[in-house]
């Protein structure tokens, strides 16, 4: 089953800023998103549901330092990236 990634303009701005600041992450980010589209439950993504004020979202890992916050709408097979950055930046 394939999932659809829906990219909002607000996330695109955050992504461009993030990649400009961390160009070395671009290749790993692209690979992470490709895996996310195919199988969001893939172990390398370390998908988990957030708690507290972000309890409606999930998080995936680009690597051990960087995360992507996603709105994971299972019934529609849609994934909406919300934020990207370091653990401290996005939480």
Buried (B, 14 or more C-beta within 10 A) or exposed (E): EEBEBEEEEEBEEBBEEBBEEBEEBEEBBEEBBEBBEEBBEEEEBEBEEBEEEBEEBBBBBBEEEBBBBBBBEEEEEBBBBBBBBEEEEBB
